[in-house]
């Protein structure tokens, strides 16, 4: 299956043959992660931290067609060279310039419209590339994970696009879209099932450990 892992620290497309032993990263973000970009735009608009849920909430009140923000790596040579990669720093800059320009002209900024248009740009990129990866690799399922999987527009748009392509989507319930022990236990169960040797207790924690490498802790 194709894994789409989206959070404040990840925006990755994975080809998963076996979740415990065979995971290949097809693409990822070249700069900001999607959740990180949402938090930064939230801060730009004066929303409480973390901004992601507030941007998502406001986006449902706005017109996502009111403003056209750019999609990173979506044109020219970049489209093929980085067909499974993401870039959100240019989008974030475009939002900042729009807001600053409107304020300089004395115009009122519609936070719902900005949030809706920004959310659409991010989720357009995430969903288009995830579905493309599934079609290109012949995978029949996309599995979504990470805190950003709670985003309402991501869930709506991915299901619609995947359905058009004949691809199934599996997403966690909202209660499992934040940090929780269930996801750790589930992966641990798969590692045990695959017979991976246990790591000793002396291995060093890695906050930035690649998604393609896992450790199994010793039993007992």
GUVEX-909249 format. One record per residue: x, y, z of N, C-alpha, C in turn; residue number from 0; chain. Coordinates in nm, 3 decimals, always signed. Layout:
GUVEX-909249
{{X; Y; Z}; {X; Y; Z}; {X; Y; Z}; NUM; "A"}
...
//
This chain:
GUVEX-909249
{{+0.084; -0.120; +0.000}; {+0.000; +0.000; +0.000}; {+0.087; +0.124; +0.000}; 0; "A"}
{{+0.026; +0.238; -0.030}; {+0.094; +0.367; -0.020}; {+0.062; +0.427; +0.116}; 1; "A"}
{{+0.165; +0.469; +0.186}; {+0.146; +0.539; +0.313}; {+0.165; +0.688; +0.294}; 2; "A"}
{{+0.071; +0.766; +0.341}; {+0.083; +0.911; +0.342}; {+0.092; +0.953; +0.488}; 3; "A"}
{{+0.211; +0.993; +0.530}; {+0.234; +1.031; +0.669}; {+0.249; +1.182; +0.675}; 4; "A"}
{{+0.155; +1.249; +0.740}; {+0.150; +1.395; +0.740}; {+0.132; +1.447; +0.882}; 5; "A"}
{{+0.225; +1.532; +0.925}; {+0.219; +1.584; +1.062}; {+0.294; +1.716; +1.067}; 6; "A"}
{{+0.324; +1.760; +1.189}; {+0.404; +1.881; +1.205}; {+0.549; +1.860; +1.167}; 7; "A"}
{{+0.592; +1.735; +1.159}; {+0.731; +1.705; +1.125}; {+0.750; +1.621; +1.002}; 8; "A"}
{{+0.642; +1.566; +0.948}; {+0.652; +1.478; +0.832}; {+0.553; +1.518; +0.723}; 9; "A"}
{{+0.595; +1.501; +0.600}; {+0.505; +1.499; +0.485}; {+0.569; +1.400; +0.389}; 10; "A"}
{{+0.537; +1.273; +0.405}; {+0.607; +1.167; +0.334}; {+0.510; +1.074; +0.263}; 11; "A"}
{{+0.555; +1.027; +0.147}; {+0.484; +0.923; +0.073}; {+0.571; +0.797; +0.078}; 12; "A"}
{{+0.514; +0.688; +0.127}; {+0.588; +0.564; +0.147}; {+0.526; +0.452; +0.064}; 13; "A"}
{{+0.611; +0.367; +0.011}; {+0.566; +0.244; -0.052}; {+0.589; +0.132; +0.049}; 14; "A"}
{{+0.481; +0.073; +0.096}; {+0.489; -0.024; +0.205}; {+0.450; -0.163; +0.153}; 15; "A"}
{{+0.549; -0.252; +0.148}; {+0.521; -0.391; +0.114}; {+0.494; -0.470; +0.242}; 16; "A"}
{{+0.573; -0.442; +0.345}; {+0.552; -0.499; +0.478}; {+0.589; -0.391; +0.578}; 17; "A"}
{{+0.495; -0.353; +0.664}; {+0.517; -0.238; +0.752}; {+0.633; -0.259; +0.848}; 18; "A"}
{{+0.669; -0.384; +0.874}; {+0.778; -0.412; +0.966}; {+0.913; -0.426; +0.898}; 19; "A"}
{{+0.913; -0.472; +0.773}; {+1.041; -0.507; +0.711}; {+1.068; -0.444; +0.576}; 20; "A"}
{{+0.968; -0.387; +0.511}; {+0.989; -0.338; +0.375}; {+0.912; -0.209; +0.352}; 21; "A"}
{{+0.975; -0.097; +0.386}; {+0.915; +0.036; +0.368}; {+1.013; +0.121; +0.289}; 22; "A"}
{{+0.968; +0.175; +0.177}; {+1.051; +0.259; +0.092}; {+0.992; +0.399; +0.085}; 23; "A"}
{{+1.073; +0.500; +0.110}; {+1.025; +0.638; +0.100}; {+1.033; +0.685; -0.044}; 24; "A"}
{{+0.919; +0.715; -0.103}; {+0.913; +0.763; -0.241}; {+0.935; +0.913; -0.250}; 25; "A"}
{{+0.891; +0.985; -0.148}; {+0.904; +1.130; -0.151}; {+0.874; +1.190; -0.016}; 26; "A"}
{{+0.914; +1.315; -0.001}; {+0.890; +1.386; +0.125}; {+0.900; +1.535; +0.104}; 27; "A"}
{{+0.891; +1.609; +0.210}; {+0.898; +1.755; +0.198}; {+1.042; +1.800; +0.182}; 28; "A"}
{{+1.062; +1.901; +0.100}; {+1.194; +1.959; +0.081}; {+1.218; +2.073; +0.178}; 29; "A"}
{{+1.116; +2.114; +0.251}; {+1.131; +2.225; +0.346}; {+1.034; +2.204; +0.463}; 30; "A"}
{{+0.928; +2.283; +0.469}; {+0.832; +2.271; +0.579}; {+0.743; +2.148; +0.562}; 31; "A"}
{{+0.707; +2.086; +0.674}; {+0.603; +1.983; +0.671}; {+0.467; +2.052; +0.665}; 32; "A"}
{{+0.365; +1.979; +0.623}; {+0.232; +2.038; +0.608}; {+0.180; +2.095; +0.739}; 33; "A"}
{{+0.190; +2.018; +0.847}; {+0.142; +2.065; +0.976}; {+0.219; +2.186; +1.025}; 34; "A"}
{{+0.349; +2.188; +0.997}; {+0.432; +2.302; +1.034}; {+0.388; +2.427; +0.959}; 35; "A"}
{{+0.360; +2.413; +0.830}; {+0.313; +2.526; +0.750}; {+0.180; +2.579; +0.803}; 36; "A"}
{{+0.091; +2.490; +0.842}; {-0.036; +2.532; +0.900}; {-0.015; +2.612; +1.028}; 37; "A"}
{{+0.076; +2.566; +1.113}; {+0.103; +2.638; +1.237}; {+0.160; +2.776; +1.210}; 38; "A"}
{{+0.247; +2.787; +1.110}; {+0.309; +2.916; +1.077}; {+0.206; +3.013; +1.019}; 39; "A"}
{{+0.118; +2.964; +0.935}; {+0.013; +3.051; +0.881}; {-0.083; +3.092; +0.992}; 40; "A"}
{{-0.112; +3.000; +1.083}; {-0.195; +3.036; +1.197}; {-0.134; +3.148; +1.279}; 41; "A"}
{{-0.003; +3.140; +1.300}; {+0.065; +3.246; +1.375}; {+0.060; +3.377; +1.298}; 42; "A"}
{{+0.077; +3.371; +1.166}; {+0.070; +3.491; +1.082}; {-0.066; +3.559; +1.095}; 43; "A"}
{{-0.171; +3.480; +1.111}; {-0.307; +3.535; +1.121}; {-0.348; +3.565; +1.265}; 44; "A"}
{{-0.255; +3.545; +1.358}; {-0.284; +3.575; +1.498}; {-0.370; +3.472; +1.567}; 45; "A"}
{{-0.370; +3.349; +1.518}; {-0.450; +3.243; +1.578}; {-0.374; +3.176; +1.692}; 46; "A"}
{{-0.444; +3.114; +1.785}; {-0.376; +3.047; +1.897}; {-0.288; +2.932; +1.847}; 47; "A"}
{{-0.187; +2.899; +1.926}; {-0.099; +2.787; +1.894}; {-0.149; +2.660; +1.962}; 48; "A"}
{{-0.140; +2.546; +1.895}; {-0.098; +2.526; +1.757}; {-0.205; +2.571; +1.658}; 49; "A"}
{{-0.158; +2.631; +1.549}; {-0.252; +2.693; +1.457}; {-0.329; +2.598; +1.368}; 50; "A"}
{{-0.277; +2.475; +1.349}; {-0.339; +2.383; +1.254}; {-0.488; +2.363; +1.272}; 51; "A"}
{{-0.535; +2.325; +1.391}; {-0.679; +2.304; +1.408}; {-0.761; +2.431; +1.387}; 52; "A"}
{{-0.705; +2.547; +1.423}; {-0.777; +2.673; +1.406}; {-0.786; +2.712; +1.258}; 53; "A"}
{{-0.676; +2.689; +1.184}; {-0.679; +2.714; +1.040}; {-0.781; +2.622; +0.973}; 54; "A"}
{{-0.783; +2.497; +1.014}; {-0.879; +2.400; +0.958}; {-1.022; +2.445; +0.986}; 55; "A"}
{{-1.047; +2.486; +1.109}; {-1.183; +2.530; +1.147}; {-1.226; +2.651; +1.065}; 56; "A"}
{{-1.139; +2.752; +1.055}; {-1.174; +2.872; +0.979}; {-1.189; +2.842; +0.830}; 57; "A"}
{{-1.110; +2.748; +0.781}; {-1.116; +2.717; +0.637}; {-1.255; +2.668; +0.596}; 58; "A"}
{{-1.326; +2.606; +0.688}; {-1.460; +2.556; +0.656}; {-1.561; +2.669; +0.645}; 59; "A"}
{{-1.524; +2.788; +0.693}; {-1.613; +2.904; +0.686}; {-1.581; +2.993; +0.567}; 60; "A"}
{{-1.468; +2.967; +0.499}; {-1.424; +3.055; +0.392}; {-1.450; +3.000; +0.253}; 61; "A"}
{{-1.412; +3.079; +0.154}; {-1.425; +3.044; +0.012}; {-1.288; +3.003; -0.039}; 62; "A"}
{{-1.267; +2.874; -0.064}; {-1.134; +2.829; -0.105}; {-1.098; +2.873; -0.247}; 63; "A"}
{{-1.196; +2.926; -0.321}; {-1.167; +2.978; -0.454}; {-1.145; +3.128; -0.457}; 64; "A"}
{{-1.152; +3.193; -0.341}; {-1.140; +3.339; -0.336}; {-0.999; +3.387; -0.368}; 65; "A"}
{{-0.899; +3.306; -0.332}; {-0.759; +3.342; -0.354}; {-0.691; +3.220; -0.415}; 66; "A"}
{{-0.602; +3.244; -0.511}; {-0.528; +3.133; -0.572}; {-0.384; +3.137; -0.522}; 67; "A"}
{{-0.351; +3.045; -0.434}; {-0.214; +3.034; -0.385}; {-0.140; +2.926; -0.463}; 68; "A"}
{{-0.007; +2.938; -0.476}; {+0.070; +2.844; -0.559}; {+0.080; +2.705; -0.497}; 69; "A"}
{{+0.098; +2.607; -0.585}; {+0.126; +2.470; -0.545}; {+0.273; +2.443; -0.572}; 70; "A"}
{{+0.348; +2.405; -0.472}; {+0.491; +2.383; -0.490}; {+0.521; +2.259; -0.572}; 71; "A"}
{{+0.626; +2.268; -0.654}; {+0.674; +2.154; -0.734}; {+0.566; +2.096; -0.824}; 72; "A"}
{{+0.482; +2.183; -0.878}; {+0.367; +2.135; -0.955}; {+0.375; +2.167; -1.104}; 73; "A"}
{{+0.486; +2.226; -1.148}; {+0.495; +2.266; -1.288}; {+0.636; +2.245; -1.342}; 74; "A"}
{{+0.646; +2.236; -1.474}; {+0.775; +2.228; -1.540}; {+0.856; +2.105; -1.500}; 75; "A"}
{{+0.988; +2.121; -1.499}; {+1.078; +2.010; -1.467}; {+1.060; +1.960; -1.324}; 76; "A"}
{{+1.025; +2.052; -1.234}; {+1.006; +2.012; -1.094}; {+0.894; +1.909; -1.080}; 77; "A"}
{{+0.795; +1.917; -1.166}; {+0.679; +1.828; -1.155}; {+0.721; +1.683; -1.172}; 78; "A"}
{{+0.818; +1.656; -1.262}; {+0.864; +1.519; -1.283}; {+0.981; +1.484; -1.191}; 79; "A"}
{{+1.073; +1.578; -1.173}; {+1.189; +1.551; -1.089}; {+1.148; +1.524; -0.945}; 80; "A"}
{{+1.045; +1.594; -0.900}; {+0.998; +1.579; -0.761}; {+0.852; +1.535; -0.760}; 81; "A"}
{{+0.820; +1.431; -0.836}; {+0.679; +1.397; -0.854}; {+0.612; +1.347; -0.727}; 82; "A"}
{{+0.691; +1.301; -0.629}; {+0.632; +1.258; -0.502}; {+0.679; +1.344; -0.385}; 83; "A"}
{{+0.745; +1.456; -0.416}; {+0.795; +1.545; -0.311}; {+0.702; +1.664; -0.292}; 84; "A"}
{{+0.720; +1.729; -0.176}; {+0.638; +1.846; -0.142}; {+0.728; +1.965; -0.108}; 85; "A"}
{{+0.675; +2.084; -0.129}; {+0.741; +2.207; -0.086}; {+0.632; +2.307; -0.047}; 86; "A"}
{{+0.639; +2.350; +0.078}; {+0.536; +2.442; +0.129}; {+0.591; +2.578; +0.170}; 87; "A"}
{{+0.723; +2.598; +0.160}; {+0.780; +2.726; +0.204}; {+0.737; +2.840; +0.111}; 88; "A"}
{{+0.731; +2.814; -0.020}; {+0.688; +2.917; -0.114}; {+0.542; +2.953; -0.093}; 89; "A"}
{{+0.460; +2.855; -0.063}; {+0.319; +2.879; -0.034}; {+0.304; +2.965; +0.091}; 90; "A"}
{{+0.379; +2.931; +0.193}; {+0.376; +3.008; +0.318}; {+0.415; +3.153; +0.292}; 91; "A"}
{{+0.518; +3.174; +0.209}; {+0.561; +3.309; +0.174}; {+0.453; +3.383; +0.096}; 92; "A"}
{{+0.386; +3.311; +0.006}; {+0.278; +3.373; -0.073}; {+0.164; +3.419; +0.016}; 93; "A"}
{{+0.131; +3.341; +0.117}; {+0.026; +3.380; +0.212}; {+0.069; +3.505; +0.288}; 94; "A"}
{{+0.194; +3.506; +0.334}; {+0.244; +3.622; +0.409}; {+0.240; +3.748; +0.323}; 95; "A"}
{{+0.280; +3.737; +0.198}; {+0.280; +3.854; +0.109}; {+0.138; +3.902; +0.082}; 96; "A"}
{{+0.045; +3.808; +0.068}; {-0.094; +3.847; +0.045}; {-0.148; +3.924; +0.164}; 97; "A"}
{{-0.126; +3.871; +0.283}; {-0.177; +3.936; +0.405}; {-0.111; +4.071; +0.425}; 98; "A"}
{{+0.021; +4.077; +0.411}; {+0.093; +4.203; +0.431}; {+0.052; +4.306; +0.326}; 99; "A"}
{{+0.032; +4.262; +0.202}; {-0.009; +4.354; +0.096}; {-0.147; +4.412; +0.121}; 100; "A"}
{{-0.240; +4.327; +0.164}; {-0.375; +4.373; +0.193}; {-0.376; +4.471; +0.309}; 101; "A"}
{{-0.298; +4.441; +0.411}; {-0.290; +4.531; +0.526}; {-0.228; +4.665; +0.488}; 102; "A"}
{{-0.127; +4.662; +0.401}; {-0.062; +4.786; +0.358}; {-0.158; +4.874; +0.278}; 103; "A"}
{{-0.251; +4.812; +0.208}; {-0.350; +4.888; +0.130}; {-0.470; +4.928; +0.213}; 104; "A"}
{{-0.470; +4.890; +0.340}; {-0.580; +4.923; +0.428}; {-0.702; +4.837; +0.407}; 105; "A"}
{{-0.684; +4.722; +0.344}; {-0.796; +4.631; +0.318}; {-0.812; +4.532; +0.433}; 106; "A"}
{{-0.934; +4.493; +0.457}; {-0.959; +4.393; +0.560}; {-0.926; +4.255; +0.505}; 107; "A"}
{{-0.852; +4.179; +0.583}; {-0.814; +4.043; +0.543}; {-0.920; +3.946; +0.595}; 108; "A"}
{{-0.975; +3.868; +0.505}; {-1.071; +3.764; +0.546}; {-0.993; +3.640; +0.588}; 109; "A"}
{{-0.980; +3.621; +0.717}; {-0.906; +3.504; +0.766}; {-0.968; +3.373; +0.717}; 110; "A"}
{{-1.101; +3.359; +0.716}; {-1.158; +3.234; +0.663}; {-1.121; +3.208; +0.518}; 111; "A"}
{{-1.122; +3.313; +0.434}; {-1.086; +3.293; +0.293}; {-0.939; +3.257; +0.278}; 112; "A"}
{{-0.853; +3.324; +0.354}; {-0.710; +3.293; +0.349}; {-0.687; +3.149; +0.393}; 113; "A"}
{{-0.750; +3.110; +0.502}; {-0.734; +2.973; +0.553}; {-0.787; +2.870; +0.453}; 114; "A"}
{{-0.901; +2.900; +0.393}; {-0.960; +2.806; +0.297}; {-0.873; +2.789; +0.174}; 115; "A"}
{{-0.821; +2.901; +0.121}; {-0.737; +2.895; +0.001}; {-0.603; +2.829; +0.031}; 116; "A"}
{{-0.547; +2.860; +0.147}; {-0.421; +2.799; +0.188}; {-0.438; +2.649; +0.210}; 117; "A"}
{{-0.544; +2.612; +0.280}; {-0.572; +2.470; +0.305}; {-0.590; +2.395; +0.174}; 118; "A"}
{{-0.658; +2.456; +0.080}; {-0.680; +2.392; -0.049}; {-0.549; +2.368; -0.122}; 119; "A"}
{{-0.457; +2.466; -0.116}; {-0.328; +2.451; -0.184}; {-0.248; +2.336; -0.124}; 120; "A"}
{{-0.244; +2.329; +0.008}; {-0.170; +2.221; +0.075}; {-0.231; +2.086; +0.043}; 121; "A"}
{{-0.361; +2.075; +0.060}; {-0.426; +1.945; +0.043}; {-0.438; +1.903; -0.103}; 122; "A"}
{{-0.442; +1.999; -0.192}; {-0.437; +1.967; -0.335}; {-0.307; +1.894; -0.366}; 123; "A"}
{{-0.197; +1.947; -0.316}; {-0.066; +1.886; -0.339}; {-0.055; +1.748; -0.274}; 124; "A"}
{{-0.094; +1.739; -0.147}; {-0.084; +1.613; -0.074}; {-0.164; +1.502; -0.141}; 125; "A"}
{{-0.288; +1.532; -0.175}; {-0.376; +1.428; -0.228}; {-0.341; +1.390; -0.371}; 126; "A"}
{{-0.307; +1.489; -0.453}; {-0.273; +1.459; -0.593}; {-0.152; +1.367; -0.600}; 127; "A"}
{{-0.051; +1.395; -0.518}; {+0.072; +1.316; -0.526}; {+0.055; +1.178; -0.462}; 128; "A"}
{{-0.024; +1.170; -0.357}; {-0.049; +1.040; -0.296}; {-0.125; +0.948; -0.392}; 129; "A"}
{{-0.225; +1.003; -0.458}; {-0.302; +0.923; -0.554}; {-0.216; +0.886; -0.674}; 130; "A"}
{{-0.133; +0.979; -0.719}; {-0.044; +0.949; -0.831}; {+0.051; +0.835; -0.794}; 131; "A"}
{{+0.104; +0.838; -0.672}; {+0.194; +0.732; -0.628}; {+0.124; +0.597; -0.629}; 132; "A"}
{{-0.001; +0.594; -0.584}; {-0.077; +0.469; -0.582}; {-0.099; +0.416; -0.724}; 133; "A"}
{{-0.137; +0.505; -0.814}; {-0.161; +0.464; -0.952}; {-0.031; +0.417; -1.018}; 134; "A"}
{{+0.077; +0.494; -0.999}; {+0.205; +0.461; -1.062}; {+0.260; +0.327; -1.015}; 135; "A"}
{{+0.240; +0.295; -0.888}; {+0.296; +0.172; -0.832}; {+0.200; +0.054; -0.836}; 136; "A"}
{{+0.077; +0.079; -0.879}; {-0.021; -0.027; -0.884}; {-0.078; -0.065; -0.749}; 137; "A"}
{{-0.065; +0.023; -0.651}; {-0.119; -0.004; -0.518}; {-0.269; +0.028; -0.516}; 138; "A"}
{{-0.344; -0.055; -0.449}; {-0.489; -0.038; -0.447}; {-0.538; +0.037; -0.323}; 139; "A"}
{{-0.445; +0.070; -0.231}; {-0.487; +0.132; -0.105}; {-0.388; +0.240; -0.063}; 140; "A"}
{{-0.441; +0.349; -0.009}; {-0.362; +0.454; +0.056}; {-0.397; +0.453; +0.203}; 141; "A"}
{{-0.295; +0.444; +0.288}; {-0.314; +0.448; +0.433}; {-0.257; +0.580; +0.485}; 142; "A"}
{{-0.336; +0.655; +0.558}; {-0.297; +0.787; +0.605}; {-0.264; +0.783; +0.754}; 143; "A"}
{{-0.157; +0.851; +0.793}; {-0.120; +0.860; +0.934}; {-0.060; +0.994; +0.967}; 144; "A"}
{{-0.039; +1.020; +1.096}; {+0.016; +1.148; +1.139}; {-0.092; +1.242; +1.187}; 145; "A"}
{{-0.052; +1.338; +1.269}; {-0.149; +1.429; +1.329}; {-0.231; +1.509; +1.229}; 146; "A"}
{{-0.171; +1.539; +1.113}; {-0.243; +1.618; +1.013}; {-0.354; +1.538; +0.946}; 147; "A"}
{{-0.356; +1.407; +0.969}; {-0.464; +1.326; +0.911}; {-0.600; +1.363; +0.968}; 148; "A"}
{{-0.602; +1.445; +1.074}; {-0.728; +1.495; +1.129}; {-0.786; +1.609; +1.046}; 149; "A"}
{{-0.707; +1.664; +0.954}; {-0.753; +1.778; +0.875}; {-0.875; +1.742; +0.791}; 150; "A"}
{{-0.980; +1.820; +0.804}; {-1.107; +1.786; +0.740}; {-1.100; +1.787; +0.588}; 151; "A"}
{{-1.030; +1.885; +0.531}; {-1.023; +1.893; +0.385}; {-0.935; +1.782; +0.328}; 152; "A"}
{{-0.828; +1.745; +0.398}; {-0.746; +1.633; +0.353}; {-0.831; +1.506; +0.343}; 153; "A"}
{{-0.908; +1.480; +0.446}; {-0.989; +1.359; +0.450}; {-1.093; +1.358; +0.338}; 154; "A"}
{{-1.155; +1.474; +0.316}; {-1.259; +1.485; +0.214}; {-1.201; +1.472; +0.073}; 155; "A"}
{{-1.094; +1.547; +0.046}; {-1.039; +1.553; -0.089}; {-0.969; +1.423; -0.127}; 156; "A"}
{{-0.898; +1.362; -0.032}; {-0.829; +1.237; -0.062}; {-0.927; +1.126; -0.097}; 157; "A"}
{{-1.034; +1.115; -0.021}; {-1.134; +1.012; -0.050}; {-1.194; +1.034; -0.189}; 158; "A"}
{{-1.225; +1.159; -0.223}; {-1.285; +1.189; -0.354}; {-1.190; +1.155; -0.468}; 159; "A"}
{{-1.064; +1.196; -0.455}; {-0.968; +1.172; -0.564}; {-0.931; +1.024; -0.575}; 160; "A"}
{{-0.916; +0.960; -0.462}; {-0.882; +0.818; -0.464}; {-0.996; +0.737; -0.524}; 161; "A"}
{{-1.119; +0.774; -0.491}; {-1.235; +0.704; -0.545}; {-1.239; +0.715; -0.697}; 162; "A"}
{{-1.207; +0.833; -0.749}; {-1.203; +0.852; -0.895}; {-1.099; +0.762; -0.960}; 163; "A"}
{{-0.989; +0.736; -0.887}; {-0.880; +0.654; -0.941}; {-0.896; +0.506; -0.909}; 164; "A"}
{{-1.004; +0.470; -0.839}; {-1.025; +0.331; -0.803}; {-0.935; +0.283; -0.692}; 165; "A"}
{{-0.895; +0.374; -0.604}; {-0.804; +0.342; -0.494}; {-0.878; +0.358; -0.362}; 166; "A"}
{{-0.861; +0.262; -0.273}; {-0.924; +0.269; -0.141}; {-0.840; +0.354; -0.047}; 167; "A"}
{{-0.904; +0.415; +0.051}; {-0.835; +0.498; +0.151}; {-0.866; +0.445; +0.290}; 168; "A"}
{{-0.763; +0.434; +0.371}; {-0.779; +0.395; +0.511}; {-0.724; +0.506; +0.599}; 169; "A"}
{{-0.809; +0.563; +0.683}; {-0.768; +0.671; +0.772}; {-0.806; +0.636; +0.915}; 170; "A"}
{{-0.725; +0.677; +1.013}; {-0.759; +0.647; +1.152}; {-0.875; +0.733; +1.200}; 171; "A"}
{{-0.950; +0.684; +1.299}; {-1.049; +0.771; +1.364}; {-0.978; +0.893; +1.422}; 172; "A"}
{{-1.050; +1.002; +1.438}; {-0.988; +1.126; +1.484}; {-0.917; +1.109; +1.618}; 173; "A"}
{{-0.967; +1.021; +1.704}; {-0.903; +1.006; +1.835}; {-0.763; +0.944; +1.825}; 174; "A"}
{{-0.731; +0.884; +1.711}; {-0.599; +0.826; +1.691}; {-0.512; +0.912; +1.599}; 175; "A"}
{{-0.553; +1.036; +1.575}; {-0.476; +1.126; +1.489}; {-0.379; +1.213; +1.567}; 176; "A"}
{{-0.379; +1.200; +1.699}; {-0.282; +1.272; +1.782}; {-0.189; +1.169; +1.846}; 177; "A"}
{{-0.088; +1.217; +1.918}; {+0.006; +1.125; +1.982}; {-0.069; +1.028; +2.072}; 178; "A"}
{{-0.040; +0.901; +2.056}; {-0.108; +0.800; +2.138}; {-0.027; +0.671; +2.141}; 179; "A"}
{{-0.051; +0.591; +2.244}; {+0.024; +0.468; +2.259}; {-0.022; +0.357; +2.166}; 180; "A"}
{{-0.145; +0.367; +2.115}; {-0.199; +0.260; +2.031}; {-0.117; +0.242; +1.904}; 181; "A"}
{{-0.076; +0.353; +1.842}; {+0.000; +0.341; +1.718}; {+0.138; +0.281; +1.744}; 182; "A"}
{{+0.198; +0.313; +1.859}; {+0.328; +0.255; +1.894}; {+0.313; +0.105; +1.918}; 183; "A"}
{{+0.209; +0.067; +1.991}; {+0.186; -0.074; +2.020}; {+0.156; -0.153; +1.893}; 184; "A"}
{{+0.081; -0.093; +1.801}; {+0.048; -0.162; +1.677}; {+0.173; -0.191; +1.595}; 185; "A"}
{{+0.262; -0.093; +1.585}; {+0.386; -0.117; +1.512}; {+0.472; -0.221; +1.584}; 186; "A"}
{{+0.478; -0.211; +1.717}; {+0.554; -0.310; +1.793}; {+0.503; -0.451; +1.769}; 187; "A"}
{{+0.372; -0.465; +1.761}; {+0.313; -0.595; +1.734}; {+0.356; -0.649; +1.599}; 188; "A"}
{{+0.363; -0.560; +1.500}; {+0.406; -0.602; +1.367}; {+0.554; -0.641; +1.366}; 189; "A"}
{{+0.636; -0.571; +1.443}; {+0.779; -0.604; +1.451}; {+0.799; -0.742; +1.513}; 190; "A"}
{{+0.722; -0.769; +1.619}; {+0.731; -0.900; +1.683}; {+0.685; -1.009; +1.586}; 191; "A"}
{{+0.576; -0.982; +1.516}; {+0.524; -1.079; +1.419}; {+0.626; -1.112; +1.312}; 192; "A"}
{{+0.702; -1.009; +1.270}; {+0.801; -1.029; +1.165}; {+0.928; -1.096; +1.215}; 193; "A"}
{{+0.939; -1.114; +1.346}; {+1.056; -1.182; +1.401}; {+1.180; -1.096; +1.408}; 194; "A"}
{{+1.165; -0.963; +1.411}; {+1.282; -0.876; +1.421}; {+1.351; -0.897; +1.555}; 195; "A"}
{{+1.483; -0.902; +1.556}; {+1.555; -0.919; +1.683}; {+1.537; -0.797; +1.772}; 196; "A"}
{{+1.527; -0.820; +1.901}; {+1.509; -0.710; +1.995}; {+1.636; -0.627; +2.005}; 197; "A"}
{{+1.621; -0.496; +2.023}; {+1.734; -0.407; +2.049}; {+1.769; -0.415; +2.197}; 198; "A"}
{{+1.895; -0.388; +2.229}; {+1.929; -0.383; +2.372}; {+1.882; -0.249; +2.428}; 199; "A"}
{{+1.880; -0.239; +2.561}; {+1.826; -0.119; +2.627}; {+1.916; +0.002; +2.608}; 200; "A"}
{{+2.034; -0.018; +2.554}; {+2.128; +0.094; +2.544}; {+2.119; +0.175; +2.417}; 201; "A"}
{{+2.023; +0.144; +2.328}; {+2.018; +0.222; +2.204}; {+1.971; +0.364; +2.234}; 202; "A"}
{{+2.022; +0.458; +2.155}; {+1.996; +0.600; +2.179}; {+1.866; +0.644; +2.111}; 203; "A"}
{{+1.782; +0.719; +2.182}; {+1.661; +0.773; +2.118}; {+1.697; +0.868; +2.005}; 204; "A"}
{{+1.617; +0.869; +1.900}; {+1.639; +0.958; +1.786}; {+1.508; +1.027; +1.751}; 205; "A"}
{{+1.499; +1.156; +1.780}; {+1.375; +1.227; +1.750}; {+1.353; +1.239; +1.600}; 206; "A"}
{{+1.461; +1.234; +1.522}; {+1.447; +1.245; +1.377}; {+1.476; +1.115; +1.306}; 207; "A"}
{{+1.448; +1.003; +1.371}; {+1.476; +0.872; +1.312}; {+1.397; +0.853; +1.182}; 208; "A"}
{{+1.461; +0.807; +1.075}; {+1.390; +0.788; +0.948}; {+1.272; +0.694; +0.963}; 209; "A"}
{{+1.169; +0.719; +0.885}; {+1.049; +0.636; +0.890}; {+1.076; +0.493; +0.844}; 210; "A"}
{{+1.186; +0.475; +0.771}; {+1.216; +0.343; +0.716}; {+1.300; +0.258; +0.810}; 211; "A"}
{{+1.330; +0.310; +0.931}; {+1.409; +0.231; +1.025}; {+1.336; +0.222; +1.158}; 212; "A"}
{{+1.329; +0.103; +1.214}; {+1.259; +0.083; +1.341}; {+1.344; +0.001; +1.435}; 213; "A"}
{{+1.314; +0.012; +1.564}; {+1.379; -0.068; +1.666}; {+1.274; -0.148; +1.741}; 214; "A"}
{{+1.310; -0.267; +1.778}; {+1.224; -0.347; +1.865}; {+1.289; -0.354; +2.001}; 215; "A"}
{{+1.217; -0.312; +2.104}; {+1.272; -0.313; +2.240}; {+1.269; -0.455; +2.295}; 216; "A"}
{{+1.362; -0.488; +2.384}; {+1.365; -0.623; +2.441}; {+1.244; -0.651; +2.527}; 217; "A"}
{{+1.207; -0.775; +2.534}; {+1.094; -0.818; +2.616}; {+1.141; -0.841; +2.759}; 218; "A"}
{{+1.051; -0.818; +2.854}; {+1.083; -0.852; +2.992}; {+1.149; -0.741; +3.068}; 219; "A"}
//
